[in-house]
């Protein structure tokens, strides 16, 4: 699991994990809906082009929504982020930047989530820790098992 780096009161979450798969493989887990739901969410609607839809249903109540801002295969994905039906972090109100750097046969994934309100940082940090841990398993072809959040 990644080490927590964000503290409540800041508006940025930064995480770094090493995934035992090349960047080309890891990149697909951010742009291919079938691969996306192997590590995060129950359903994903992804149109990976600038201005394209980013929408992921974690469960029946939690649906993340935004749009892709930048796609640079296999190095970088940037998308806006927020939750449908909430004023705390409405759709598109924050930005997630993912960079992928080769490290031998593996990938160093750096995630930076900016623009969160201080009250939302801890919850999102916990969520990214959970999901990046699942991606560390799914990326190299493993099965992280059912997502406990998908049943909520």
Residue frames as a rotation matrix with the C-alpha (Angstrom) as fourth column:
UNK 1
0.572 0.820 0.000 0.00
0.820 -0.572 0.000 0.00
0.000 0.000 -1.000 0.00
UNK 2
-0.026 -0.565 0.824 1.20
0.421 -0.754 -0.504 3.52
0.907 0.335 0.257 -0.72
UNK 3
-0.528 -0.218 -0.820 2.24
0.845 -0.226 -0.485 5.60
-0.079 -0.950 0.303 2.25
UNK 4
0.621 0.784 0.018 -0.14
0.784 -0.620 -0.026 8.48
-0.009 0.030 -0.999 3.07
UNK 5
-0.554 -0.819 0.151 1.34
0.825 -0.564 -0.036 11.81
0.115 0.105 0.988 2.09
UNK 6
-0.291 0.528 0.798 -1.68
0.103 -0.812 0.575 14.11
0.951 0.249 0.182 2.20
UNK 7
-0.847 0.098 -0.522 -2.77
0.521 -0.039 -0.853 15.78
-0.104 -0.994 -0.018 5.39
UNK 8
0.234 0.970 0.064 -6.20
0.970 -0.238 0.052 17.10
0.066 0.050 -0.997 6.11
UNK 9
0.492 -0.021 -0.871 -6.20
0.275 -0.945 0.179 20.81
-0.826 -0.327 -0.459 5.36
UNK 10
-0.657 -0.652 -0.378 -4.35
-0.233 -0.301 0.925 20.57
-0.717 0.696 0.046 2.06
UNK 11
0.423 0.858 -0.292 -6.04
-0.579 0.008 -0.815 20.35
-0.697 0.514 0.500 -1.31
UNK 12
0.202 -0.444 -0.873 -3.56
-0.888 0.292 -0.354 18.01
0.412 0.847 -0.335 -3.01
UNK 13
0.704 -0.071 0.706 -3.09
-0.290 0.880 0.377 14.25
-0.648 -0.470 0.599 -2.75
UNK 14
0.199 -0.699 -0.687 0.14
-0.940 0.063 -0.337 12.76
0.279 0.713 -0.644 -4.10
UNK 15
0.644 -0.007 0.765 0.81
-0.325 0.903 0.282 9.05
-0.693 -0.430 0.579 -4.40
UNK 16
0.016 -0.652 -0.758 3.52
-0.977 0.152 -0.151 6.95
0.213 0.743 -0.634 -6.01
UNK 17
0.522 0.132 0.843 3.39
-0.388 0.916 0.097 3.19
-0.759 -0.378 0.530 -6.54
UNK 18
-0.573 -0.689 -0.444 5.47
-0.777 0.285 0.562 0.69
-0.260 0.667 -0.698 -8.50
UNK 19
0.564 0.793 0.229 3.47
-0.587 0.580 -0.565 -1.67
-0.581 0.184 0.793 -10.70
UNK 20
-0.366 -0.753 0.547 5.10
-0.186 0.635 0.750 -4.81
-0.912 0.173 -0.373 -12.07
UNK 21
0.350 0.429 0.832 3.99
0.809 0.310 -0.500 -4.16
-0.473 0.848 -0.239 -15.66
UNK 22
-0.678 -0.655 0.333 5.26
0.731 -0.555 0.396 -1.85
-0.075 0.512 0.856 -18.43
UNK 23
-0.726 0.381 -0.572 3.73
-0.153 -0.901 -0.406 1.64
-0.670 -0.207 0.712 -18.90
UNK 24
-0.761 0.452 -0.465 1.90
-0.532 -0.025 0.846 0.49
0.371 0.892 0.260 -22.06
UNK 25
-0.504 0.565 -0.653 0.02
0.526 0.801 0.287 -2.08
0.685 -0.199 -0.701 -19.99
UNK 26
-0.577 0.251 -0.777 -0.69
0.720 -0.293 -0.629 0.21
-0.386 -0.923 -0.011 -17.02
UNK 27
-0.919 0.207 -0.334 -1.88
-0.311 -0.903 0.296 3.02
-0.241 0.377 0.895 -19.30
UNK 28
-0.659 0.683 -0.315 -4.68
-0.050 0.377 0.925 0.78
0.751 0.625 -0.214 -20.62
UNK 29
-0.432 0.486 -0.759 -6.11
0.879 0.414 -0.235 0.50
0.200 -0.769 -0.607 -17.08
UNK 30
-0.570 0.213 -0.794 -6.97
0.272 -0.862 -0.427 4.23
-0.775 -0.460 0.433 -17.30
UNK 31
-0.605 0.282 -0.744 -8.50
-0.704 -0.627 0.334 4.33
-0.372 0.726 0.578 -20.78
UNK 32
-0.667 0.377 -0.642 -10.11
-0.223 0.721 0.656 0.92
0.710 0.581 -0.397 -21.41
UNK 33
0.027 0.763 0.646 -13.45
-0.918 -0.237 0.318 0.53
0.396 -0.602 0.694 -19.55
UNK 34
0.765 0.266 -0.587 -13.11
-0.120 0.954 0.275 -3.26
0.633 -0.140 0.762 -19.23
UNK 35
-0.125 -0.885 -0.448 -9.65
0.589 0.297 -0.752 -2.95
0.799 -0.357 0.484 -17.68
UNK 36
-0.500 -0.040 0.865 -10.67
-0.449 -0.843 -0.298 0.02
0.741 -0.537 0.403 -15.53
UNK 37
0.427 0.790 0.440 -13.35
-0.803 0.107 0.587 -1.95
0.417 -0.603 0.680 -13.68
UNK 38
0.396 -0.382 -0.835 -10.84
0.329 0.908 -0.260 -4.71
0.857 -0.172 0.485 -12.87
UNK 39
-0.565 -0.696 -0.443 -9.38
0.688 -0.101 -0.719 -2.35
0.455 -0.711 0.536 -10.25
UNK 40
-0.907 0.208 -0.365 -11.96
0.080 -0.768 -0.636 0.37
-0.413 -0.606 0.680 -9.71
UNK 41
-0.476 0.808 -0.347 -15.70
-0.801 -0.561 -0.209 0.68
-0.364 0.178 0.914 -9.94
UNK 42
-0.144 0.589 0.795 -18.60
0.105 0.808 -0.580 -1.39
-0.984 0.000 -0.178 -11.17
UNK 43
0.559 0.319 0.766 -19.05
0.801 0.032 -0.598 0.34
-0.215 0.947 -0.238 -14.54
UNK 44
-0.258 -0.669 -0.697 -16.89
0.261 -0.743 0.617 2.77
-0.930 -0.023 0.366 -16.53
UNK 45
0.770 0.390 0.505 -17.73
0.616 -0.247 -0.748 5.04
-0.167 0.887 -0.431 -19.44
UNK 46
0.088 -0.863 -0.498 -14.45
0.208 -0.473 0.856 6.33
-0.974 -0.179 0.138 -20.83
UNK 47
0.872 0.062 0.485 -13.85
0.488 -0.184 -0.853 8.37
0.036 0.981 -0.191 -23.98
UNK 48
0.359 -0.828 -0.431 -10.08
0.585 -0.160 0.795 8.93
-0.727 -0.537 0.427 -23.73
UNK 49
-0.206 -0.396 0.895 -9.59
0.861 -0.509 -0.027 12.09
0.466 0.764 0.445 -25.77
UNK 50
-0.959 -0.143 -0.246 -9.45
0.251 -0.833 -0.493 15.74
-0.134 -0.534 0.835 -24.66
UNK 51
-0.594 0.804 -0.009 -13.03
-0.803 -0.593 0.061 16.71
0.043 0.043 0.998 -23.80
UNK 52
-0.300 0.461 -0.835 -14.15
-0.216 0.820 0.530 13.05
0.929 0.339 -0.146 -23.74
UNK 53
0.579 0.705 0.409 -16.28
-0.589 0.015 0.808 11.59
0.563 -0.709 0.424 -20.99
UNK 54
-0.741 -0.594 -0.314 -14.80
-0.121 0.577 -0.808 10.16
0.661 -0.560 -0.500 -17.79
UNK 55
0.107 0.816 0.568 -17.52
-0.934 -0.113 0.339 8.49
0.341 -0.567 0.750 -15.71
UNK 56
-0.651 -0.373 -0.661 -17.08
-0.102 0.906 -0.410 5.63
0.752 -0.199 -0.628 -13.25
UNK 57
0.465 0.817 0.342 -19.83
-0.629 0.032 0.777 4.11
0.623 -0.576 0.528 -11.11
UNK 58
-0.694 -0.669 0.267 -18.17
-0.639 0.401 -0.656 2.81
0.332 -0.626 -0.706 -7.96
UNK 59
-0.818 0.575 -0.006 -21.57
0.513 0.725 -0.459 1.57
-0.260 -0.379 -0.888 -6.78
UNK 60
-0.052 0.898 0.438 -25.22
0.947 -0.095 0.308 2.64
0.318 0.430 -0.845 -7.07
UNK 61
0.771 0.401 -0.496 -24.64
0.593 -0.736 0.326 5.77
-0.234 -0.545 -0.805 -4.95
UNK 62
0.262 -0.786 -0.560 -21.09
-0.065 -0.594 0.802 6.89
-0.963 -0.174 -0.207 -5.84
UNK 63
0.613 -0.059 0.788 -20.52
0.778 0.219 -0.589 7.96
-0.138 0.974 0.180 -9.45
UNK 64
-0.128 -0.756 -0.642 -17.34
0.301 -0.646 0.701 9.88
-0.945 -0.104 0.310 -10.33
UNK 65
0.612 0.393 0.686 -17.69
0.770 -0.099 -0.630 12.19
-0.180 0.914 -0.363 -13.31
UNK 66
0.154 -0.560 -0.814 -15.44
-0.110 -0.828 0.549 14.50
-0.982 0.005 -0.189 -15.27
UNK 67
0.995 0.089 -0.052 -13.72
-0.062 0.121 -0.991 14.67
-0.082 0.989 0.126 -18.61
UNK 68
0.349 -0.916 0.197 -10.37
0.885 0.391 0.252 13.78
-0.308 0.087 0.947 -20.05
UNK 69
0.787 -0.177 -0.591 -8.05
-0.163 -0.984 0.078 16.77
-0.595 0.035 -0.803 -20.36
UNK 70
0.137 -0.833 -0.536 -4.85
-0.990 -0.136 -0.042 15.19
-0.037 0.536 -0.843 -21.68
UNK 71
0.867 0.033 0.498 -3.97
-0.029 0.999 -0.017 11.79
-0.498 0.000 0.867 -23.12
UNK 72
0.320 -0.843 -0.433 -0.32
-0.938 -0.218 -0.268 11.03
0.132 0.492 -0.861 -23.90
UNK 73
0.980 0.126 0.156 0.04
-0.153 0.973 0.174 7.25
-0.130 -0.194 0.972 -24.35
UNK 74
0.363 0.489 -0.793 1.66
0.477 0.633 0.609 5.57
0.800 -0.600 -0.004 -22.52
UNK 75
-0.589 -0.806 -0.051 3.06
0.510 -0.323 -0.797 8.35
0.627 -0.496 0.601 -20.34
UNK 76
-0.978 0.159 -0.133 0.26
-0.021 -0.714 -0.700 10.53
-0.206 -0.682 0.702 -19.02
UNK 77
-0.271 0.954 0.127 -3.48
0.696 0.103 0.711 10.77
0.665 0.281 -0.692 -18.41
UNK 78
-0.987 0.065 -0.144 -5.19
0.053 -0.721 -0.691 13.85
-0.149 -0.690 0.708 -16.95
UNK 79
-0.353 0.929 0.110 -8.91
0.531 0.102 0.842 14.04
0.771 0.355 -0.529 -16.19
UNK 80
-0.541 0.306 0.783 -11.26
-0.674 -0.715 -0.186 16.19
0.504 -0.628 0.593 -14.15
UNK 81
-0.656 0.194 -0.729 -13.05
0.462 0.868 -0.185 14.57
0.597 -0.458 -0.659 -11.23
UNK 82
-0.696 0.474 0.539 -16.05
-0.713 -0.541 -0.446 14.99
0.080 -0.695 0.715 -8.98
UNK 83
-0.892 0.429 0.141 -19.12
0.349 0.853 -0.388 13.15
-0.286 -0.297 -0.911 -7.72
UNK 84
-0.546 0.801 0.243 -22.58
0.089 -0.234 0.968 13.23
0.833 0.551 0.057 -9.24
UNK 85
0.381 0.902 -0.204 -25.21
0.366 0.056 0.929 14.54
0.849 -0.429 -0.308 -6.84
UNK 86
0.337 -0.287 -0.897 -22.90
0.925 -0.079 0.373 16.32
-0.178 -0.955 0.238 -4.39
UNK 87
0.938 -0.031 0.345 -21.97
0.045 -0.977 -0.209 19.92
0.344 0.212 -0.915 -3.75
UNK 88
0.716 -0.698 0.013 -18.79
-0.063 -0.046 0.997 19.04
-0.695 -0.715 -0.077 -1.81
UNK 89
-0.541 -0.839 -0.063 -16.89
-0.204 0.058 0.977 17.85
-0.816 0.541 -0.203 -4.90
UNK 90
0.520 0.846 -0.115 -19.18
-0.309 0.061 -0.949 18.32
-0.796 0.529 0.293 -7.91
UNK 91
0.594 -0.265 0.759 -18.35
0.690 0.653 -0.312 16.70
-0.413 0.709 0.571 -11.28
UNK 92
0.443 -0.508 0.738 -15.27
0.692 -0.329 -0.642 18.21
0.569 0.796 0.206 -12.90
UNK 93
0.946 0.046 0.319 -14.31
-0.123 -0.863 0.489 20.33
0.298 -0.502 -0.812 -9.87
UNK 94
0.443 -0.860 0.252 -10.91
-0.460 0.023 0.888 18.72
-0.769 -0.510 -0.385 -9.24
UNK 95
0.604 -0.331 -0.725 -8.16
-0.727 0.145 -0.671 17.28
0.328 0.932 -0.153 -11.45
UNK 96
0.666 -0.415 0.620 -6.35
-0.073 0.791 0.608 13.95
-0.743 -0.450 0.496 -11.40
UNK 97
0.501 -0.623 -0.601 -2.97
-0.841 -0.185 -0.509 13.70
0.205 0.760 -0.616 -13.13
UNK 98
0.768 -0.257 0.586 -1.38
-0.005 0.913 0.408 10.29
-0.640 -0.316 0.700 -13.67
UNK 99
0.384 -0.713 -0.586 2.16
-0.913 -0.197 -0.357 9.92
0.139 0.672 -0.727 -14.99
UNK 100
0.939 -0.078 0.335 3.76
0.033 0.990 0.139 6.61
-0.343 -0.119 0.932 -15.88
UNK 101
0.363 -0.900 -0.242 7.53
-0.931 -0.344 -0.119 6.19
0.024 0.269 -0.963 -15.95
UNK 102
0.687 -0.156 -0.710 9.32
-0.091 0.951 -0.297 3.00
0.721 0.268 0.639 -16.99
UNK 103
0.247 -0.628 0.738 11.37
-0.959 -0.049 0.279 1.35
-0.139 -0.777 -0.614 -14.26
UNK 104
-0.794 -0.486 0.366 12.99
-0.374 0.864 0.336 -1.73
-0.479 0.130 -0.868 -15.79
UNK 105
-0.836 0.545 -0.066 10.11
0.318 0.578 0.752 -4.06
0.448 0.607 -0.656 -16.65
UNK 106
-0.190 0.757 -0.625 7.83
0.956 -0.003 -0.294 -2.19
-0.224 -0.654 -0.723 -14.24
UNK 107
-0.066 0.277 0.959 6.20
0.459 -0.845 0.276 1.25
0.886 0.458 -0.071 -14.02
UNK 108
-0.786 -0.050 -0.617 6.39
0.566 -0.460 -0.684 4.03
-0.250 -0.887 0.389 -11.47
UNK 109
-0.022 0.868 0.496 2.90
0.729 -0.326 0.602 5.50
0.684 0.375 -0.625 -11.33
UNK 110
-0.910 -0.174 -0.375 2.58
0.383 -0.700 -0.603 9.00
-0.157 -0.693 0.704 -9.87
UNK 111
-0.019 0.964 0.264 -0.89
0.835 -0.131 0.535 10.29
0.550 0.231 -0.802 -9.10
UNK 112
-0.954 -0.155 -0.257 -1.62
0.269 -0.821 -0.503 13.89
-0.133 -0.549 0.825 -8.14
UNK 113
-0.047 0.988 0.151 -5.20
0.912 -0.019 0.410 14.88
0.408 0.156 -0.899 -7.28
UNK 114
-0.929 -0.354 -0.111 -5.60
0.371 -0.885 -0.280 18.68
0.001 -0.301 0.953 -7.09
UNK 115
-0.721 0.601 0.345 -8.43
-0.325 -0.733 0.597 21.05
0.612 0.318 0.724 -6.34
UNK 116
-0.108 0.680 -0.726 -10.18
0.677 0.585 0.447 19.20
0.728 -0.443 -0.523 -3.54
UNK 117
0.427 0.264 0.865 -11.71
-0.472 -0.751 0.462 21.13
0.771 -0.605 -0.196 -0.69
UNK 118
-0.546 -0.733 0.405 -9.89
-0.721 0.166 -0.673 20.50
0.426 -0.660 -0.619 2.61
UNK 119
-0.057 0.606 0.793 -12.90
-0.853 0.384 -0.355 18.57
-0.519 -0.697 0.495 3.95
UNK 120
0.867 0.449 -0.217 -12.68
-0.488 0.672 -0.556 16.09
-0.104 0.588 0.802 1.05
UNK 121
0.099 -0.934 -0.343 -8.93
-0.898 0.064 -0.435 15.33
0.428 0.351 -0.833 1.12
UNK 122
-0.504 -0.358 0.786 -8.91
-0.749 0.634 -0.192 12.56
-0.429 -0.686 -0.588 3.74
UNK 123
0.390 0.749 0.536 -11.75
-0.275 0.650 -0.709 10.63
-0.879 0.129 0.459 2.10
UNK 124
0.892 -0.072 -0.445 -10.17
-0.442 0.061 -0.895 10.85
0.091 0.996 0.023 -1.36
UNK 125
-0.131 -0.990 0.052 -6.71
-0.965 0.116 -0.236 9.95
0.228 -0.081 -0.970 -0.02
UNK 126
-0.294 0.115 0.949 -8.18
-0.512 0.820 -0.258 6.83
-0.807 -0.561 -0.182 1.56
UNK 127
0.747 0.655 0.115 -9.94
-0.211 0.397 -0.893 6.00
-0.631 0.643 0.435 -1.74
UNK 128
0.609 -0.584 -0.537 -6.78
-0.703 -0.083 -0.706 6.38
0.368 0.808 -0.461 -3.84
UNK 129
-0.404 -0.753 0.520 -4.79
-0.898 0.435 -0.068 4.26
-0.175 -0.494 -0.852 -1.38
UNK 130
0.082 0.554 0.828 -7.43
-0.278 0.811 -0.515 1.52
-0.957 -0.188 0.221 -1.69
UNK 131
0.905 0.426 -0.010 -7.64
-0.115 0.222 -0.968 1.65
-0.410 0.877 0.250 -5.48
UNK 132
0.362 -0.843 -0.398 -3.94
-0.879 -0.168 -0.446 2.03
0.310 0.511 -0.802 -6.24
UNK 133
-0.400 -0.434 0.807 -3.36
-0.711 0.703 0.025 -1.07
-0.578 -0.564 -0.590 -4.10
UNK 134
0.424 0.641 0.640 -5.86
0.010 0.703 -0.711 -2.90
-0.905 0.308 0.292 -6.29
UNK 135
0.895 -0.138 -0.425 -4.16
-0.446 -0.244 -0.861 -1.60
0.016 0.960 -0.280 -9.45
UNK 136
-0.105 -0.981 0.163 -0.81
-0.983 0.127 0.133 -2.92
-0.151 -0.146 -0.978 -8.16
UNK 137
-0.322 0.087 0.943 -2.41
-0.156 0.977 -0.143 -6.39
-0.934 -0.194 -0.301 -8.29
UNK 138
0.633 0.714 0.299 -4.46
0.197 0.225 -0.954 -6.00
-0.749 0.663 0.002 -11.51
UNK 139
0.555 -0.432 -0.711 -1.73
-0.739 -0.648 -0.183 -4.27
-0.381 0.627 -0.679 -13.56
UNK 140
-0.529 -0.836 -0.143 0.56
-0.819 0.460 0.342 -7.29
-0.221 0.298 -0.929 -13.83
UNK 141
-0.422 0.436 -0.795 -2.43
-0.500 0.620 0.605 -9.59
0.757 0.652 -0.044 -14.50
UNK 142
-0.965 0.054 -0.256 -3.48
0.238 0.586 -0.774 -10.53
0.108 -0.808 -0.579 -10.97
UNK 143
-0.068 0.994 0.083 -7.00
0.391 -0.050 0.919 -10.58
0.918 0.095 -0.386 -9.56
UNK 144
-0.819 -0.272 0.505 -7.56
-0.282 -0.576 -0.767 -8.08
0.500 -0.771 0.396 -6.74
UNK 145
-0.715 0.627 -0.309 -10.88
0.696 0.599 -0.396 -9.79
-0.063 -0.499 -0.864 -5.95
UNK 146
0.210 0.893 0.397 -14.26
0.826 -0.379 0.417 -8.13
0.523 0.241 -0.818 -5.62
UNK 147
-0.707 -0.382 0.595 -14.14
0.099 -0.887 -0.452 -4.45
0.700 -0.261 0.665 -4.67
UNK 148
-0.539 0.527 -0.657 -15.86
0.837 0.246 -0.488 -4.07
-0.096 -0.813 -0.574 -1.29
UNK 149
-0.715 0.251 -0.653 -16.86
-0.086 -0.958 -0.274 -0.52
-0.694 -0.139 0.706 -2.27
UNK 150
-0.884 0.369 -0.288 -18.81
-0.311 -0.002 0.951 -1.79
0.350 0.930 0.116 -5.30
UNK 151
-0.465 0.729 -0.502 -21.42
0.675 0.659 0.332 -3.38
0.573 -0.185 -0.799 -3.04
UNK 152
-0.834 0.089 -0.544 -22.07
0.404 -0.574 -0.713 -0.22
-0.376 -0.814 0.443 -0.99
